[in-house]
Amino acid sequence: MVNVAVLGYGTVGSGVVEIINGGQFLKKAGDEINVKAILDIRKFPGDTYENLVTDNYDNILGDDEISIIVETMGGLKPAYDFTKRALLKGKSVVTSNKELVATHGAELLSLAKENNVSYLFEASVGGGIPIIRPLNNCLAANDITSILGILNGTTNYILTQMFKNGVSFENALSDAQAKGYAEQNPAADIEGHDACRKIAILSSLAYGKHINSNEIKTEGITKISSADVNYAEAEGYSIKLIGRSKNLGDGVYACVSPVMLPKGHPLSDVEDVFNAILVNGSATGDVMFYGKGAGKLPTASAVVADVIDIVKHKGYGAPFWEDGGVTVAINPDPVKMYVRVCDNGRGASAVTAIFGEVKMLKSEPGEIVFITDNLPENEFDDCILKLQGILGQDSIINTITVL
């Protein structure tokens, strides 16, 4: 029998206990798996597993019968300390904690290797969508050249409601919160931080070097208004929050931002809380992974799959990437940009003088909306500064990358 301890008895942690103790799929492991302890500072009177709950991590760490720790606490503290201590003690760790993997993944993977145990994190990206293991194993014969994905179900649900039902950002967010898709404090989702951590993990794994999520240019969806939705729809585009990265050989480009996708693009029709990730490999070309990116049982299923993998393959076995040495570069490819500005009467002439040939969109009074020709990122930024110099510092309402 393999004994497991679960750290954190919240949504995902309780799902892990439910699946493991259900046991119907665990014959695949070749051994019986048992949850022996649950760590949580709360009490759960009347819960089926209340007798397993402890608030003392040392009791778990000192139990030699527990060989696998499942960390579903989230955040960096105390998850980082607990994980590090477990690996040093010779216990394998499975996690759904994207912030911890994005920040300390290289160090923790190295510790796992040194102690001949595993550190697995399939559930940290994409919830129940298999993506970490395929990148590490199934696509191992490829050089991964780029990753493009809808990595956050909350923001995708909000944008879907804005496009399909014509609601405002604020009302779509309230709806997402009422349905449990968004936290009461939704900042990590709507400001892009969640997607940023996920693209950092995927890029680190795909390109073999630790990508610091703090270096990734990140913009959320809080500036997207009903007017932007209407302009995009009129031109045959949808708007999605996209995490993207590209292997430059001597560096990496990575970014998270809203993107206007043409109808027909593989990601343009991905709706509601679903995620989708396009991975381009040197041998396979584009491969797409699609499914629910969050939720109690989808995420817990990915966690338990990692537990089963450890039970089946005892000893060290984990993804790996090197620590440090990669600088996140600016976008090497010229792109088109959607620009929406306030017009003070000089807007049209200023736009033409600064940007040259652009596509003017039919716009509301007092606004000018246009799509630029392909421009390098730094050149576009310079043009925006010049436009602000003529129209005013607060004249730029929104800018969105156009693919």
VENHULIN-V537323 format. One record per pair of residues at least 12 apart in sequence whose C-alpha atoms are under 7 Angstrom apart, sorted by sequence separation. I is the first residue (numbers start at 0). J is the second residue. If there is no record, write none. Layout:
i=I j=J
i=I j=J
This chain:
i=199 j=211
i=242 j=254
i=243 j=255
i=275 j=287
i=276 j=288
i=357 j=369
i=358 j=370
i=19 j=32
i=20 j=33
i=39 j=52
i=199 j=212
i=242 j=255
i=275 j=288
i=276 j=289
i=357 j=370
i=358 j=371
i=19 j=33
i=37 j=51
i=38 j=52
i=39 j=53
i=40 j=54
i=157 j=171
i=241 j=255
i=242 j=256
i=275 j=289
i=357 j=371
i=36 j=51
i=37 j=52
i=38 j=53
i=39 j=54
i=157 j=172
i=241 j=256
i=274 j=289
i=275 j=290
i=357 j=372
i=35 j=51
i=36 j=52
i=37 j=53
i=38 j=54
i=196 j=212
i=240 j=256
i=241 j=257
i=274 j=290
i=356 j=372
i=195 j=212
i=240 j=257
i=241 j=258
i=273 j=290
i=274 j=291
i=16 j=34
i=38 j=56
i=157 j=175
i=239 j=257
i=240 j=258
i=273 j=291
i=274 j=292
i=238 j=257
i=239 j=258
i=272 j=291
i=273 j=292
i=79 j=99
i=220 j=240
i=238 j=258
i=239 j=259
i=272 j=292
i=238 j=259
i=346 j=367
i=68 j=90
i=74 j=96
i=195 j=217
i=237 j=259
i=238 j=260
i=67 j=90
i=68 j=91
i=69 j=92
i=70 j=93
i=71 j=94
i=73 j=96
i=75 j=98
i=236 j=259
i=237 j=260
i=342 j=365
i=66 j=90
i=67 j=91
i=68 j=92
i=69 j=93
i=70 j=94
i=71 j=95
i=74 j=98
i=75 j=99
i=83 j=107
i=86 j=110
i=236 j=260
i=237 j=261
i=341 j=365
i=342 j=366
i=60 j=85
i=66 j=91
i=67 j=92
i=68 j=93
i=69 j=94
i=70 j=95
i=71 j=96
i=74 j=99
i=86 j=111
i=89 j=114
i=91 j=116
i=92 j=117
i=93 j=118
i=94 j=119
i=95 j=120
i=125 j=150
i=236 j=261
i=237 j=262
i=341 j=366
i=342 j=367
i=90 j=116
i=91 j=117
i=92 j=118
i=93 j=119
i=94 j=120
i=97 j=123
i=191 j=217
i=235 j=261
i=236 j=262
i=340 j=366
i=341 j=367
i=87 j=114
i=89 j=116
i=91 j=118
i=92 j=119
i=93 j=120
i=95 j=122
i=96 j=123
i=97 j=124
i=153 j=180
i=191 j=218
i=235 j=262
i=339 j=366
i=340 j=367
i=86 j=114
i=94 j=122
i=95 j=123
i=153 j=181
i=190 j=218
i=191 j=219
i=339 j=367
i=340 j=368
i=354 j=382
i=8 j=37
i=94 j=123
i=190 j=219
i=339 j=368
i=353 j=382
i=0 j=30
i=1 j=31
i=2 j=32
i=3 j=33
i=4 j=34
i=7 j=37
i=189 j=219
i=190 j=220
i=237 j=267
i=338 j=368
i=339 j=369
i=0 j=31
i=1 j=32
i=2 j=33
i=3 j=34
i=4 j=35
i=5 j=36
i=6 j=37
i=7 j=38
i=8 j=39
i=189 j=220
i=190 j=221
i=338 j=369
i=0 j=32
i=1 j=33
i=2 j=34
i=3 j=35
i=4 j=36
i=5 j=37
i=6 j=38
i=7 j=39
i=189 j=221
i=337 j=369
i=338 j=370
i=2 j=35
i=4 j=37
i=5 j=38
i=6 j=39
i=337 j=370
i=154 j=188
i=336 j=370
i=337 j=371
i=153 j=188
i=154 j=189
i=335 j=370
i=336 j=371
i=335 j=371
i=151 j=188
i=217 j=254
i=218 j=255
i=219 j=256
i=220 j=257
i=335 j=372
i=349 j=386
i=215 j=253
i=216 j=254
i=217 j=255
i=218 j=256
i=219 j=257
i=335 j=373
i=215 j=254
i=216 j=255
i=217 j=256
i=334 j=373
i=335 j=374
i=206 j=246
i=333 j=373
i=334 j=374
i=333 j=374
i=334 j=375
i=151 j=193
i=202 j=244
i=333 j=375
i=151 j=194
i=332 j=375
i=333 j=376
i=150 j=194
i=198 j=242
i=346 j=390
i=198 j=243
i=330 j=376
i=150 j=197
i=195 j=242
i=343 j=390
i=194 j=242
i=341 j=394
i=340 j=394
i=341 j=395
i=340 j=395
i=341 j=396
i=168 j=224
i=339 j=395
i=340 j=396
i=167 j=224
i=339 j=396
i=167 j=225
i=339 j=397
i=12 j=71
i=338 j=397
i=339 j=398
i=11 j=71
i=195 j=255
i=338 j=398
i=4 j=65
i=194 j=255
i=337 j=398
i=338 j=399
i=2 j=64
i=3 j=65
i=143 j=205
i=336 j=398
i=337 j=399
i=2 j=65
i=3 j=66
i=4 j=67
i=5 j=68
i=6 j=69
i=7 j=70
i=143 j=206
i=336 j=399
i=337 j=400
i=2 j=66
i=3 j=67
i=4 j=68
i=5 j=69
i=6 j=70
i=7 j=71
i=161 j=225
i=191 j=255
i=336 j=400
i=337 j=401
i=1 j=66
i=2 j=67
i=3 j=68
i=4 j=69
i=5 j=70
i=6 j=71
i=7 j=72
i=335 j=400
i=336 j=401
i=6 j=72
i=162 j=228
i=335 j=401
i=334 j=401
i=335 j=402
i=134 j=205
i=124 j=197
i=251 j=325
i=253 j=327
i=250 j=325
i=251 j=326
i=252 j=327
i=250 j=326
i=251 j=327
i=252 j=328
i=250 j=327
i=251 j=328
i=252 j=329
i=250 j=328
i=252 j=330
i=158 j=239
i=155 j=239
i=154 j=240
i=149 j=240
i=149 j=241
i=150 j=242
i=148 j=241
i=149 j=242
i=147 j=241
i=148 j=242
i=101 j=196
i=147 j=242
i=148 j=243
i=147 j=243
i=146 j=243
i=147 j=244
i=98 j=196
i=101 j=199
i=146 j=244
i=97 j=196
i=101 j=200
i=145 j=244
i=146 j=245
i=97 j=197
i=100 j=200
i=145 j=245
i=144 j=245
i=145 j=246
i=144 j=246
i=105 j=209
i=102 j=211
i=101 j=212
i=159 j=270
i=209 j=320
i=159 j=271
i=208 j=320
i=209 j=321
i=215 j=327
i=207 j=320
i=208 j=321
i=209 j=322
i=214 j=327
i=156 j=270
i=207 j=321
i=208 j=322
i=209 j=323
i=155 j=270
i=156 j=271
i=204 j=319
i=208 j=323
i=210 j=325
i=155 j=271
i=156 j=272
i=204 j=320
i=209 j=325
i=155 j=272
i=203 j=320
i=208 j=325
i=152 j=271
i=153 j=272
i=152 j=272
i=152 j=273
i=152 j=274
i=151 j=274
i=150 j=274
i=149 j=274
i=150 j=275
i=149 j=275
i=148 j=275
i=149 j=276
i=148 j=276
i=147 j=276
i=148 j=277
i=147 j=277
i=146 j=277
i=147 j=278
i=146 j=278
i=145 j=278
i=146 j=279
i=145 j=279
i=144 j=279
i=143 j=279
i=144 j=280
i=143 j=280
i=144 j=281
i=142 j=280
i=143 j=281
i=141 j=280
i=142 j=281
i=141 j=281
i=152 j=292
i=259 j=399
i=141 j=282
i=151 j=292
i=152 j=293
i=258 j=399
i=259 j=400
i=260 j=401
i=257 j=399
i=258 j=400
i=259 j=401
i=260 j=402
i=257 j=400
i=258 j=401
i=259 j=402
i=258 j=402
i=125 j=274
i=130 j=288
i=128 j=288
i=128 j=289
i=128 j=290
i=128 j=291
i=127 j=291
i=128 j=292
i=126 j=291
i=127 j=292
i=126 j=292
i=127 j=293
i=125 j=292
i=126 j=293
i=125 j=293
i=127 j=297
i=126 j=297
i=127 j=298
i=126 j=298
i=127 j=300
i=127 j=301
i=126 j=301
i=222 j=397
i=122 j=298
i=122 j=301
i=121 j=301
i=122 j=302
i=121 j=302
i=135 j=318
i=121 j=305
i=119 j=305
i=116 j=314
i=117 j=315
i=119 j=317
i=115 j=314
i=116 j=315
i=117 j=316
i=118 j=317
i=115 j=315
i=116 j=316
i=117 j=317
i=112 j=315
i=95 j=302
i=94 j=302
i=93 j=302
i=108 j=319
i=93 j=305
i=93 j=306
i=105 j=320
i=105 j=321
i=105 j=322
i=28 j=307
i=14 j=295
i=14 j=296
i=28 j=310
i=29 j=311
i=28 j=311
i=11 j=295
i=15 j=299
i=10 j=295
i=14 j=299
i=11 j=298
i=11 j=299
i=15 j=303
